[in-house]
Amino acid sequence: MNETSPERTGWRDLALSRRHRQWGIDCPMVDIDLLALEYDCAKARAIVEYKHERALPRQFASRANYRALIDLGNRAGLPVFVARYPSDISWLWATPLNEQAREFLPEATLLTEPQWVKILYRVRGRSVPDGLFELMEVEV
């Protein structure tokens, strides 16, 4: 019998992760770092996996777990992004994973926090409220 990948990080609930791996290779799952459903008016608008900059970099198109996440977004008609960030959230390396996401961000791009926030507002079909960035104490 083929084996599933071992637990690599120790960040997850190890008991469930180990047990799930015993269920076999034909029962895969992925424990996503911080999966966020960006929404507005109780309607889903985008799927974003936020990853700390220290997380291992991935080749998104070649990994089954990201292909499954892209499939979820495509079936739901939602843009799917991965956004890496440092502890101070001063920047985000945002990567669009499907065509819907590329409508808002054509390619992987290093963004300031305000630039990313503007994209999140666009995804919702809204404008950034006047004075928001001043309240956040960030430069635009």
C-alpha positions as CSV (number, residue, x, y, z in Angstrom):
1,M,0.0,0.0,0.0
2,N,1.2,3.5,-0.8
3,E,1.8,5.9,2.1
4,T,0.7,9.5,2.5
5,S,3.2,12.2,3.2
6,P,4.4,12.5,6.8
7,E,3.5,15.5,9.0
8,R,6.2,18.2,8.3
9,T,5.6,21.2,10.5
10,G,4.0,20.1,13.8
11,W,1.7,23.2,13.6
12,R,-1.4,21.2,13.1
13,D,-3.5,19.0,15.4
14,L,-1.1,16.1,15.2
15,A,-3.5,13.4,16.4
16,L,-6.1,14.1,13.6
17,S,-3.4,14.6,11.0
18,R,-1.7,11.3,11.9
19,R,-5.0,9.4,12.0
20,H,-6.2,10.9,8.7
21,R,-3.0,9.7,7.1
22,Q,-3.9,6.2,8.2
23,W,-7.1,6.4,6.2
24,G,-4.9,5.8,3.1
25,I,-3.6,7.4,0.0
26,D,-7.0,7.4,-1.7
27,C,-8.4,9.7,1.0
28,P,-6.2,12.8,0.7
29,M,-6.8,16.1,2.5
30,V,-4.9,19.2,3.1
31,D,-4.6,21.3,6.2
32,I,-4.4,24.8,4.9
33,D,-2.4,27.4,6.9
34,L,-5.0,30.2,7.1
35,L,-7.8,29.8,4.5
36,A,-10.0,32.9,4.4
37,L,-13.3,33.3,2.7
38,E,-13.5,37.0,1.8
39,Y,-17.2,37.9,1.7
40,D,-19.6,40.8,1.5
41,C,-23.3,41.0,2.4
42,A,-23.2,37.3,3.3
43,K,-22.0,36.4,-0.2
44,A,-18.6,34.7,-0.8
45,R,-16.3,37.0,-2.9
46,A,-12.9,35.3,-2.9
47,I,-10.8,32.5,-1.4
48,V,-7.4,33.5,0.0
49,E,-4.8,31.3,1.6
50,Y,-2.7,33.6,3.7
51,K,0.7,32.2,4.4
52,H,3.4,33.6,6.6
53,E,6.6,34.4,4.8
54,R,8.4,31.6,6.7
55,A,6.1,29.0,5.2
56,L,7.7,26.8,2.6
57,P,7.2,28.2,-0.9
58,R,5.1,26.1,-3.3
59,Q,4.7,25.5,-7.0
60,F,0.9,26.1,-6.9
61,A,0.0,24.6,-10.3
62,S,1.8,21.3,-9.7
63,R,0.5,20.5,-6.1
64,A,-2.7,18.5,-5.8
65,N,-3.9,20.4,-2.8
66,Y,-3.7,23.7,-4.7
67,R,-5.3,22.2,-7.8
68,A,-8.2,21.1,-5.5
69,L,-8.4,24.7,-4.0
70,I,-8.5,26.1,-7.5
71,D,-11.2,23.6,-8.5
72,L,-13.2,24.8,-5.4
73,G,-12.9,28.4,-6.5
74,N,-13.7,27.6,-10.1
75,R,-16.8,25.6,-9.2
76,A,-18.0,28.5,-6.9
77,G,-17.1,31.2,-9.5
78,L,-14.7,32.8,-7.0
79,P,-11.2,34.2,-7.4
80,V,-8.5,32.2,-5.5
81,F,-5.3,33.8,-4.3
82,V,-2.4,32.9,-2.1
83,A,-1.0,35.9,-0.1
84,R,2.3,35.6,1.7
85,Y,3.0,38.2,4.4
86,P,5.6,39.1,7.1
87,S,4.9,39.4,10.8
88,D,4.4,43.1,10.5
89,I,2.1,42.7,7.4
90,S,3.9,45.5,5.7
91,W,3.7,43.8,2.3
92,L,2.0,40.8,0.7
93,W,3.2,38.7,-2.2
94,A,-0.1,38.0,-3.8
95,T,-0.5,35.2,-6.4
96,P,-3.7,34.7,-8.4
97,L,-4.5,31.0,-8.8
98,N,-7.4,31.1,-11.2
99,E,-8.8,33.2,-14.1
100,Q,-11.2,35.0,-11.8
101,A,-8.3,36.1,-9.6
102,R,-6.3,37.3,-12.6
103,E,-9.1,39.7,-13.4
104,F,-8.1,41.6,-10.2
105,L,-4.3,40.8,-10.3
106,P,-2.9,39.6,-13.6
107,E,0.3,38.0,-12.1
108,A,2.1,37.3,-8.8
109,T,2.9,40.8,-7.4
110,L,4.6,42.2,-4.4
111,L,2.0,44.6,-2.9
112,T,1.9,47.0,0.0
113,E,-0.8,46.4,2.5
114,P,-2.9,49.3,1.1
115,Q,-2.6,47.9,-2.4
116,W,-3.8,44.5,-1.2
117,V,-6.7,46.1,0.7
118,K,-7.7,48.0,-2.4
119,I,-7.9,44.6,-4.3
120,L,-10.0,43.1,-1.6
121,Y,-12.4,46.1,-1.9
122,R,-12.5,45.7,-5.7
123,V,-13.3,42.0,-5.3
124,R,-16.3,43.1,-3.3
125,G,-17.3,45.7,-5.9
126,R,-16.7,48.5,-3.3
127,S,-14.5,51.5,-2.9
128,V,-12.1,51.9,0.0
129,P,-13.7,54.2,2.6
130,D,-12.1,57.7,2.9
131,G,-9.6,57.9,5.7
132,L,-9.2,54.1,6.2
133,F,-5.5,54.0,5.6
134,E,-5.0,57.0,7.9
135,L,-6.9,55.1,10.6
136,M,-4.7,52.1,10.0
137,E,-1.6,54.4,10.2
138,V,-0.1,53.1,6.9
139,E,1.2,55.1,4.0
140,V,-0.6,54.8,0.7
